[in-house]
């Protein structure tokens, strides 16, 4: 299951649970393309409810690589930062592999949604100085509360 919410734009909220299918990955790539098509800088919080959500179906890695090859420039220029909230083992893996950057975009994983937002929202504030970050955080936390993270 993958679901995205744009009600807090320019903060994208996304949740995934269970092992994704190739169709899920196609839909995820299409969603990213649509966000980039807006031409507006944004940040993303991705909730991985379980370890399985961090996996790729057969052929999924290649699809992701092809998408990034086509969209790297737009991804790097419009994505201000990426944060994930996930089970502890996923957090360790993501932070070790990504090393804090993904194609020039600051990236970090956390075990708690609130910690992820506390790291992510200042990246947004730098670009959108008049944005009410406190109100945005409250709305985001409210949405995220429906998607608890399994300790696996």
N, C-alpha and C positions, 0 to 999 in steps of 0.2 A: 504494500500500500504506500502510495506517495500522494501527498496533498500539499498544495501551496496556497498562501493567502497574501493578497496584495493590499489589504485594507489599511496597513500601516506604511504604505509606500512613502518614502524611499527605503523602507525596511521590508525586505521580503522574508516571510516566514514560511518554512517548509518542514514537513514531517515525513518520515519514512519508517515503516515497520515491516519486518519480515524480509525474506530474500526477494529482491526485485526481479521482475521478468524482463525480457528484452523489450517488450512493449512499454513497460515502466520506464526503461532507459530512453527509449525513443521519445516518450512524452516529456521526460525530464529535459532532454536536449531541446525539444520544441519550446518548452517553457522558458528555458534560458535564452533562446533566440528571441522570443517575444519580449522578454525583459530588456535585452540589449537593444531591440528595435525601438524602444521608447526613447533612446538617446539621452537618458538622464542617469547620472551617477547614483548608485545605490549600494546598500550593504545587504548581506543575507545571513539569517540565522537558520541553520538546519538542525532539526531534532532527529536523532537516530534513536528510536525507541528501544532497539535491541541490537545485538552484534550482527545479526543476519542482515540488517538494513545496510551495513557497510560492505556488503559483498557485491560481486558482479556476476551476472549470468554468462554462460558461454557466448562469446562474441561481444560482450559488453565493454570490455577494456578497449577493444579495437574501435568500437563506435565512439567511445569517449575521446580517444586519441584523434580520430578523424574530425570530431566536432571541434576540439581545441585547435587543431591545425587550421581549420577554417575561421575560427572566431577569436584566436588569441589576442589580436590587436584590440578588438572591441571589448573583450573580457577584461583585459589589463587596463584599458582607459576608463571604463565605466563602473567597474566593480571596485568599490573603495576598501572593502574588507569582507572576510568570510569567517563566520564562527559556527562551530558545531557544539551541540550538547548531546552527550552520548554516554553509554556505559563505560566504566573505568578502563577496561581493556581496549576499547576502541579509542578512547582519549589518548592513552599511551602510544598506540600505534600511529594515530594521525599526527600527533605532535612530533613524534620521532621521524616519520617519513617526510612530512611537509617542511619541517625546519622553520616554520614561521612564515613561509612565503609560498604562494602558488602562482607561478607565471607573473611574478612581480606584485601580487596582491597579498597584503598581510592576512594570515590565516592562523587560526588557533582553535583548539578543541577544549571543552570543559565538561565536567561531570554535572554541573548545575546550570540550568537555564539562566538564572539571574546573574551568575558570574559571567556567562557568555555575553549577555546584554551589556553588563558593566564594561566589558572590554570593547565590544562592538560599537556601541552608540557614540562614543567620543570620535570615532572615525567619521561618522555621519555628521556630527556637530561641526567638524572642521569645514565641511563643504556647505552645509546648510545652517548657518549661524543663528537664524531666527526660528529654527525648528524647536518646538517644545519637547525636548528630550525626555523630561520627567513624565509627561502625559503619554508619550509614545511608549515608554518602558511599561507603564501601567497597562496600556492596551495590549502590548505584546505578551506580557506575563499572563494576562487574562486568557488570551488565545492559547498560549502554550500549556496552561494548566490542564487542558483537556487531553494532553498527550504526555503522560508520565513516562519516564525513562526506566526501563527494567535494569536491575543491578546485574543481570545475567549471572 
